[in-house]
Amino acid sequence: MQYWLFKSEPFKFSWDMLKAKGETGEEWDGVRNYQARNNMRAMEIGDRGFFYHSNKGLEVVGIAEVCALAHPDSTTDDPRWECVDIRAVKDMPKPVSLDDVKVNPKLAEMVLVNNSRLSVQPVQADEWAEICRMGGLKNEA
């Protein structure tokens, strides 16, 4: 299993909105960055990802799961852009703030710390475990 982080501005698409989509989930559309698109192309069904509220909140608020492999993004006719579908798995009992991530030496190399603008980013297994621990989740690896 691989781990990821999906960033969304909560006023555009929030964690609660993803939860409301249920088992079918939602297309993670509108991404127009080649690195983020390539990350989605590398995803497999069942991969897990943190759902991160950007701009307002700046915190990991939940765990999502990839439920459809990369496919054409329905919001454009441009064949260069693809997306995956994700669904909500569980709330983060205690949201993990960007400030808390930045001061944790175990997370110093995390993409969120070093390339915070990337909207879909990989998360290493040890980073995943540490953020889950910080958020009050056990055995989420």
C-alpha positions, 0 to 999 in steps of 0.5 A: 500500500502507498500513502498520499495526501490530498489537499483541498480548500474547505470552502470548495470541497471539504472533508464533510462533503467527501463523507457525504458522497459515501462509498462511491466517493468523488472524482479528485478533479481539477488538478492541473499540475503534472507532478500531482497528476503523475502521483495520481497515475501511480495510485492503486485501489486501496491506497490511503491518503490524508485529507488536508484542508488548505488555506483555511484550517491547514490541517489533516482532518481525515483519511481517504481511500483511492476507489478508482484508478486514474482516468480522464478528468471529467472537468476538461477535454484536455487528454493530459489531465487525469484523476482518481476517485477517493472516498472517506474512510475515517475522521482524524480524531484530533486534526493535525495542524501544519504547524504541528507537522513542521515542528516534528523532527520526524516529519522534517523531510515530508513533502507537505513541509518542503513543497506545501503547494503540491495538491496531491503528494506522496507520504512515506510510511513512517510519516503516515504512522507519525501523523496517525499517532499525532491525530490519535489513530493507532494501527492505520498502516 
